């Protein structure tokens, strides 16, 4: 059939030409952008999946960046703590130097005390000037805020990490289930023959000799005279019994009496040893068993990491103490999700000389000139005890920060980086253009356009056959 008003072949050819042209434009767009999905119509389902993966990618990028910044914060704090550690070691050497009083002059003692004061001032300066992006790190600004603590039950508290719900607080409950005990030996009021005994305790051992008929009061006085070297003290009860007690609580404390010659108190014959050990308390913190050593209690759980020093009255009973952690600490968001599992919370207490130490041992500021335990006034043993506690505190803080950096932050970066790589690969498979496929499709579209152009040209010539019917 020959028609001239409607050229159906031309219409068909034009439709194919339009489709082929649109396909060509699509291939050119994908090759120029590198994306298979440039708008929703390209692949609606793929676009939704791709945007979800992009959200995860952006969160992972932020988590990696946040964790790296947190590592930078800890590195700054660690650098300052390293310097404080060196200063504390210098303090210990100065105390030992002053303690050698038989070989140093008054002028040297005075000079050493001045150097001690200068070191303490340097520690305070470091505590008050260590900053990151304007935030002070070691002056207590990143420490936890505690409310409602009973100091007659808990003498000193250090909270190292606590998970606190935003805008809320955390209750801490300490329950003593089994009391702490001193090492304790008792001897009945019996006469003592001439004897030599070895008295030993946690601090050391010493030898005492008694004449026949020595009273319990005489023996107690002699043992108390060497308490500093043995860690054993003696009392005589109202019923005349002699009691030997360790000066400290816990399993590390012990009292031992060994008769070297003779019989001690008519019960310990020559060559025999009588010994008793102390007991650590069993303490439950927020329902979980804590690690106790004497009056010190350490807890490390997912929601709380802290150290407590109990009073002897509280540790020797079976009672409960409760307080609140109301805020504070440093919070680091290290995962793509904002929740407690994705947050790392740590506390950094002040390392000033008024805070290094504790209420039990006393504080580093007490050994400066005019302090309660000024070294130059002969407080050598107490000063060394305070300095040792301060060294242990700083070392412990550095260790905790190092563990957080290595075991939590650096491993978090590694895991988040792997997740980012995998999510990126998944998103790329959905959204990115495959150049081999697109180039092949582009070539096909170009050939089809050329073919439809030729077809359209032929279709336009078909109506002209009607002229042959007119004899033209």
C-alpha positions in Angstrom: 0.0 0.0 0.0 1.2 3.4 -1.0 0.3 6.4 1.2 1.5 10.0 1.0 -0.3 11.7 3.9 1.2 9.4 6.6 4.7 8.1 6.2 4.6 5.3 8.7 8.1 4.0 8.0 9.5 7.5 8.6 7.6 7.8 11.9 9.0 4.4 13.0 12.5 5.4 12.0 12.2 8.7 13.9 11.1 6.9 17.0 14.1 4.6 16.8 16.4 7.6 16.1 15.1 9.4 19.2 15.6 6.3 21.4 19.1 5.7 20.0 20.0 9.4 20.5 18.8 9.3 24.2 20.9 6.2 24.7 23.9 8.0 23.2 23.4 10.9 25.5 23.1 8.6 28.5 26.4 6.8 27.6 28.1 10.2 27.1 26.9 11.4 30.5 28.1 8.3 32.3 31.5 8.4 30.6 31.9 12.1 31.4 30.8 11.8 35.1 32.1 8.3 35.8 28.7 7.4 37.4 26.2 4.9 36.3 23.5 6.6 38.4 23.3 10.4 37.9 19.7 10.9 38.8 16.9 8.9 40.3 15.4 7.7 37.0 18.7 5.9 36.1 18.1 3.3 38.8 15.6 4.1 41.6 16.4 1.1 43.8 20.1 1.4 43.2 20.0 5.1 44.1 18.3 4.3 47.5 20.9 1.6 48.3 23.8 3.9 47.2 22.6 6.8 49.4 22.4 4.5 52.3 25.9 3.3 51.8 27.1 6.9 51.3 25.7 7.8 54.7 27.7 4.9 56.2 30.8 6.1 54.4 30.5 9.6 55.7 30.0 8.3 59.2 33.0 6.0 58.9 35.1 8.9 57.7 34.1 11.1 60.6 34.8 8.2 63.1 38.3 7.7 61.7 38.9 11.5 61.9 37.6 11.7 65.4 39.7 8.8 66.6 42.8 10.2 65.1 42.1 13.5 66.8 41.6 11.7 70.1 44.9 10.0 69.7 46.5 13.4 69.2 44.9 14.6 72.5 46.3 11.6 74.4 49.7 12.0 72.7 49.9 15.6 74.0 48.9 14.5 77.6 51.4 11.6 77.4 54.3 14.0 76.5 53.6 16.1 79.5 53.2 13.1 81.8 56.5 11.8 80.6 58.2 15.0 81.8 56.4 14.8 85.1 57.7 11.2 85.5 61.2 12.4 85.0 60.8 15.2 87.6 59.4 12.8 90.2 62.4 10.5 89.7 64.6 13.6 90.4 62.6 14.3 93.5 63.3 10.8 94.8 67.0 11.2 94.2 66.9 14.6 96.1 65.1 13.0 99.1 67.7 10.2 99.2 70.4 12.9 99.1 69.0 14.9 102.0 68.4 11.7 104.0 72.2 11.2 103.9 72.3 13.8 106.6 75.5 12.6 108.2 77.4 13.5 105.0 75.7 16.7 103.9 75.9 20.2 105.3 73.0 22.4 106.3 73.6 24.5 103.2 73.3 21.4 101.0 70.1 20.4 102.7 68.7 23.9 102.1 69.8 23.9 98.5 68.2 20.5 97.9 65.0 21.7 99.5 65.0 24.7 97.2 65.4 22.3 94.2 62.5 20.2 95.5 60.4 23.3 95.6 61.4 24.2 92.1 60.5 20.7 90.8 57.1 20.9 92.6 56.5 24.3 90.9 57.4 22.8 87.5 54.9 20.0 88.0 52.2 22.5 88.8 53.1 24.5 85.8 52.9 21.5 83.5 49.5 20.6 85.1 48.1 24.0 84.4 49.5 24.7 80.9 49.1 21.4 79.0 46.4 22.1 76.4 45.0 20.8 73.2 43.0 23.2 71.0 42.5 25.5 74.1 41.3 22.6 76.3 43.4 22.0 79.4 44.2 18.3 79.8 46.0 17.8 83.1 44.5 20.4 85.5 41.5 18.3 86.5 39.1 19.8 83.8 38.8 16.3 82.4 38.2 14.6 85.7 34.9 13.2 86.8 32.5 15.1 89.2 31.5 13.1 92.3 28.6 13.8 94.6 27.5 12.2 97.8 30.6 10.4 98.8 31.1 9.5 102.5 34.7 10.2 103.4 34.3 8.2 106.6 33.8 5.1 104.4 35.8 5.9 101.3 38.9 7.9 102.0 39.9 8.6 98.4 38.5 8.0 95.0 39.9 8.0 91.5 37.5 7.5 88.6 39.3 6.6 85.4 36.4 5.9 83.1 32.6 5.9 83.4 29.8 5.5 80.9 27.3 8.2 81.8 24.1 8.6 79.8 23.8 12.1 78.3 22.3 14.5 80.8 22.3 11.8 83.5 24.5 10.4 86.3 25.9 7.1 87.3 25.4 5.5 90.7 28.2 3.6 92.3 27.5 1.1 95.1 30.3 -0.5 97.1 29.4 -3.4 99.2 31.9 -5.1 101.6 30.8 -8.7 101.7 33.8 -10.0 103.7 35.8 -7.8 106.0 39.5 -6.9 105.6 41.7 -8.3 108.4 45.0 -7.5 109.9 47.5 -10.3 110.5 47.1 -11.1 114.2 49.0 -13.3 116.7 47.9 -13.7 120.4 50.0 -15.0 123.3 48.6 -15.8 126.7 49.9 -14.1 129.7 52.7 -16.6 130.5 56.2 -16.0 131.7 59.0 -15.8 129.2 62.3 -17.6 129.6 65.5 -16.1 128.3 64.9 -16.1 124.6 65.9 -14.5 121.3 63.1 -14.2 118.7 62.9 -13.1 115.1 59.9 -10.8 114.5 59.0 -10.4 110.8 56.3 -8.5 108.9 55.6 -7.0 105.5 58.2 -4.2 106.0 61.1 -6.4 107.2 62.6 -8.6 109.9 64.4 -7.9 113.2 65.9 -9.8 116.1 65.0 -9.2 119.7 66.4 -10.7 122.9 64.6 -10.9 126.2 65.7 -11.9 129.7 63.8 -14.5 131.7 60.8 -13.0 133.3 60.3 -10.2 130.8 56.7 -8.9 131.1 54.2 -8.5 128.3 54.6 -4.7 128.5 58.4 -5.0 128.1 57.9 -7.2 125.1 55.3 -4.9 123.6 57.5 -1.9 124.1 60.4 -3.6 122.4 58.4 -4.7 119.4 56.8 -1.3 119.0 60.3 0.2 118.9 61.0 -1.6 115.7 57.6 -1.3 114.0 59.0 1.0 111.3 61.4 -1.8 110.2 59.1 -4.8 110.6 55.5 -3.5 110.0 54.5 -5.3 113.3 53.0 -3.5 116.3 52.1 -4.9 119.8 49.5 -4.2 122.4 48.7 -5.8 125.7 45.0 -6.3 126.3 43.2 -5.8 129.6 43.3 -9.6 130.3 47.1 -9.6 130.0 47.4 -11.2 126.6 50.1 -10.0 124.1 48.7 -9.2 120.6 51.0 -8.8 117.6 49.3 -7.0 114.7 50.4 -6.0 111.2 50.3 -2.3 110.6 48.5 -2.9 107.3 45.4 -4.8 106.1 45.3 -7.4 103.4 46.9 -10.6 102.2 50.3 -8.9 101.7 50.5 -8.2 105.5 51.7 -10.9 107.9 53.1 -11.3 111.4 55.7 -14.0 112.0 57.5 -14.9 115.3 60.3 -17.4 115.3 62.2 -18.4 118.5 65.9 -18.5 117.7 66.9 -19.6 121.2 64.8 -20.4 124.2 61.0 -20.4 124.4 59.0 -17.3 123.6 55.9 -16.8 125.9 56.1 -20.5 126.9 54.4 -21.5 123.7 56.9 -21.1 120.8 59.8 -23.4 121.4 63.2 -22.8 119.8 63.2 -23.4 116.1 59.4 -23.1 115.6 57.6 -20.3 113.8 54.2 -18.9 114.5 52.7 -16.9 111.6 49.4 -15.3 110.6 48.4 -13.5 107.4 45.9 -10.8 106.8 42.9 -11.0 104.5 41.8 -8.8 101.7 38.2 -7.7 101.8 35.7 -9.0 99.3 34.1 -6.0 97.7 31.3 -5.8 95.2 31.1 -2.7 93.0 27.8 -2.2 91.1 27.1 -5.9 91.4 30.5 -7.1 90.2 33.4 -8.5 92.1 36.2 -5.9 92.4 39.9 -6.5 92.9 40.9 -5.8 96.5 44.4 -5.4 98.0 44.3 -4.3 101.6 42.3 -1.1 101.8 42.6 -0.5 98.0 39.8 -1.6 95.7 40.1 -1.6 91.9 37.2 -2.1 89.6 37.4 -2.4 85.8 34.1 -3.1 84.0 32.5 -2.0 80.7 30.8 0.9 82.5 33.2 1.8 85.3 36.9 1.9 85.9 37.9 3.3 89.2 40.1 3.0 92.3 39.0 3.4 95.9 40.8 3.6 99.2 38.5 2.4 102.0 38.7 3.5 105.5 39.6 0.8 108.0 36.3 1.2 109.8 34.4 0.6 106.5 36.6 -2.2 105.3 36.4 -4.2 108.5 32.6 -4.2 108.5 30.0 -5.7 106.1 28.3 -2.5 105.0 27.4 -0.6 101.8 28.4 2.9 100.6 26.8 4.7 97.7 27.7 7.9 95.7 27.0 9.4 92.3 29.2 10.3 89.3 27.3 13.4 88.0 29.4 14.2 85.0 32.8 15.3 83.7 35.5 13.2 82.0 36.5 13.4 78.3 34.1 11.9 75.8 35.4 10.7 72.4 33.0 9.7 69.6 34.9 7.0 67.8 32.2 5.1 65.8 29.6 6.2 63.2 26.7 5.8 65.6 26.1 8.2 68.5 25.4 5.9 71.4 27.2 4.6 74.6 28.8 1.7 72.6 30.2 4.2 70.1 31.7 6.5 72.8 34.9 6.3 74.7 34.8 8.1 78.0 38.0 8.6 80.2 38.8 10.7 83.1 42.1 12.5 83.7 42.5 13.9 87.2 44.7 16.8 88.0 48.4 16.0 88.3 49.1 19.1 90.3 51.2 18.6 93.5 48.0 19.1 95.6 46.4 16.0 93.9 49.3 13.6 93.3 49.1 11.3 96.2 45.9 10.5 98.2 44.3 11.3 101.5 45.7 8.1 103.0 49.4 8.6 102.1 49.1 12.4 101.8 49.9 14.7 98.9 53.1 15.8 97.0 52.5 19.4 98.0 53.1 18.4 101.7 56.9 18.0 101.1 57.5 21.5 99.9 59.0 24.2 102.2 56.5 24.9 105.0 54.5 21.8 104.2 53.4 19.2 106.8 56.2 16.9 105.6 58.9 19.3 104.5 61.9 17.1 103.6 64.5 19.4 105.1 62.9 18.9 108.5 63.7 15.2 108.5 60.6 13.7 107.0 62.5 11.4 104.7 60.5 8.2 105.0 57.2 10.0 104.6 58.5 12.1 101.7 59.7 8.9 99.9 56.3 7.2 100.6 54.4 10.2 99.1 56.8 10.4 96.1 56.5 6.7 95.4 52.7 6.9 95.4 52.9 9.9 93.0 55.3 8.0 90.7 52.9 5.0 90.7 49.9 7.3 90.0 51.6 9.0 87.0 52.9 5.7 85.7 49.4 4.2 86.1 47.8 7.1 84.3 50.3 6.9 81.4 49.7 3.1 81.2 46.0 3.6 81.0 46.2 6.3 78.4 48.6 4.2 76.4 46.3 1.2 76.7 43.3 3.3 75.5 45.3 4.6 72.6 46.7 1.2 71.5 43.9 -1.2 72.3 40.9 0.9 71.7 41.7 3.9 69.5 44.3 2.4 67.1 42.3 -0.8 66.7 39.2 1.2 66.1 40.9 3.1 63.3 41.9 -0.2 61.8 38.4 -1.7 62.0 36.7 1.5 60.8 39.2 1.7 57.9 38.4 -1.8 56.8 34.7 -1.1 57.0 35.1 2.1 55.0 37.0 0.2 52.3 34.3 -2.5 52.0 31.4 -0.1 52.1 33.1 2.1 49.5 33.6 -0.9 47.3 29.9 -1.8 47.6 28.7 1.7 46.8 31.0 1.9 43.8 29.6 -1.4 42.4 26.2 0.2 42.5 26.8 3.7 41.5 30.0 3.9 39.5 30.0 3.4 35.7 31.8 0.4 34.2 33.8 2.1 31.4 34.2 -1.0 29.3 30.4 -1.5 29.3 29.7 2.1 28.6 32.2 2.5 25.8 30.7 -0.7 24.2 27.2 0.8 24.6 28.4 4.1 23.2 29.8 2.4 20.1 26.5 0.5 19.7 24.5 3.7 20.1 26.6 5.5 17.5 26.2 2.7 15.0 22.4 2.5 15.6 22.1 6.3 15.1 23.9 6.1 11.8 21.7 3.2 10.8 18.5 5.0 11.7 19.7 8.1 9.9 20.0 6.0 6.7 16.7 4.2 7.4 15.0 7.6 7.8 16.4 8.8 4.6 15.0 5.7 2.8 11.6 6.0 4.5 11.4 9.6 3.3 11.8 8.4 -0.3 9.0 5.8 -0.1 6.0 8.3 -0.8 7.7 9.3 -4.0 6.8 6.0 -5.5 3.3 7.2 -5.8 4.4 9.5 -8.6 5.0 6.4 -10.7 1.3 5.5 -10.5 0.5 8.8 -12.0 2.7 8.1 -15.0 5.0 10.8 -13.9 
